[in-house]
Structures are given as C-alpha cells and as structure tokens.
C-alpha cells in the first residue's frame, strides 16, 4: 500500500482485513521486483502522495511472462504517466477507469499496447470510460475490452501469446 491514509470505508475495511490476518503493510518503491508464479513483476513508479487526489497514490505494476507483458495502472492519472519513460507493453489495464485524466497521448505512444482493458461499472454515474479515451485507443488500433460491456475479462498468456475470454461473474 502507498504511505497515505484516508477515512473512507473502503480504506478502513482494508485496514481491518490486514489486522485480522496479522499482515504487515509495506510500501513498494519504484524498481522493486517480485515474482508471481513464473512471471516477473516490477513496481514502475513511486506513489505521488497527495491527500487531495488519492488516485495519484496508485501503485503501477508491470508483469512480464515470457515474451508477453501487462501494465496495471490502477487509478493512476497523467501526472503519474509523466514520471518516467514507459516500455512497450502488450496489455494495458487503463488507468482511472478510462477517465479523461489518464491515458495521455504521449503515454499511449510509448506503451503502444495491442490490448486495453477498461474497468468501469455499467451505466456508472461518471460516464466512464470517456469517449475521448476510447477514440485515442481506437486511433492507435488497440483492441479494447470493457467490463461495463463484457463483465469479467480473462486474459491468459503462455509466455508467447495472449488469449482472451469472458466470464459471467458480476
């Protein structure tokens, strides 16, 4: 978790779960690596600690498995995207649910994904994902998968190719 606190119910629930399982909280830093099975993961940026905009504290992780790669942006915004140069990545989990505050032109040019996954609730009150972001992705010929349309999106890799399926989990 990033080193920032809030008073939201979600944050309190996370703290309760951590305490209930007797876990230790750590704050990952840029360049930290770890494994998930045979996949290599790297923390791509340090959190930007800003109590006025908690999205900026998102932890961004890139996963590489064989010749395939995935970039998980959390709720990161353009300010996070500007903190470094980005490697080309096969699958981009789009930041901040496809809001206008994420997925800048320059960032998208660097990452140049084949696939984009956008997590947004159906008929959400924020109108996400935004048309501007969808058009930006389409202009780059990125195949877009959205949870508001497909519900559960499952992407698997054998290290050489990525396959996509759709579940029925709400």
WOBELVEN-V374870 format. One record per pair of residues at least 12 apart in sequence whose C-alpha atoms are under 7 Angstrom apart, sorted by the first residue. I is the first residue (numbers start at 0). GAP is how many residues later the second one is. D is the distance in whole Angstrom. If there is no record, write none. Layout:
BEGIN
i gap d
I GAP D
I GAP D
END
This chain:
BEGIN
i gap d
0 24 7
0 25 6
0 26 5
1 25 5
1 45 6
1 55 6
2 24 6
3 45 6
27 15 7
28 14 6
28 16 7
28 17 5
29 13 5
29 14 5
29 15 5
29 16 5
30 12 5
30 13 6
37 27 7
38 24 7
38 25 6
38 26 5
39 23 6
39 24 5
39 25 6
40 20 7
40 21 6
40 22 4
40 23 6
41 19 6
41 20 5
41 21 7
42 17 6
42 18 5
42 19 7
43 16 6
43 17 6
43 18 7
44 14 7
44 15 6
46 12 6
54 20 5
54 21 6
54 22 7
55 20 5
55 21 6
55 24 6
57 16 6
57 17 6
57 18 5
58 15 7
59 12 6
59 13 5
59 14 6
60 12 7
64 94 5
65 93 4
65 94 6
66 92 5
66 93 5
67 22 6
67 91 6
67 92 6
67 93 7
68 20 5
68 21 5
68 22 6
69 19 6
69 20 6
69 21 5
69 22 6
70 18 7
70 20 6
70 21 5
70 22 6
71 20 6
71 21 5
72 20 6
72 21 6
72 22 5
73 21 5
73 22 6
74 20 5
74 21 4
74 22 7
75 19 5
75 20 6
75 26 7
76 18 6
76 19 6
76 24 5
76 25 4
77 23 6
77 24 5
77 25 7
77 26 6
80 26 6
85 24 6
85 25 6
86 23 6
86 24 6
87 22 6
87 23 4
87 24 6
87 25 7
88 22 5
88 23 7
88 24 5
89 23 5
89 24 5
89 25 6
90 22 6
90 23 6
90 24 5
90 25 6
91 21 6
91 23 6
91 24 5
91 25 6
92 23 6
92 24 5
92 25 6
93 22 6
93 23 6
93 24 5
96 21 6
96 22 5
96 23 5
96 31 6
96 32 6
97 20 6
97 30 6
97 31 4
97 32 6
97 35 6
98 29 6
98 30 6
98 31 6
99 30 6
99 32 7
99 33 7
102 30 7
112 29 6
113 28 5
113 29 6
114 27 5
114 28 5
114 29 6
115 26 7
115 27 6
115 28 5
115 29 6
116 27 6
116 28 5
116 29 6
117 27 6
117 28 5
117 29 6
118 27 6
118 28 5
119 27 6
119 28 5
120 26 7
120 27 5
121 26 4
149 16 6
150 16 7
150 17 6
150 18 7
150 19 6
151 14 6
151 15 5
151 16 6
151 17 6
152 12 6
152 13 5
152 14 6
153 12 6
153 13 7
END
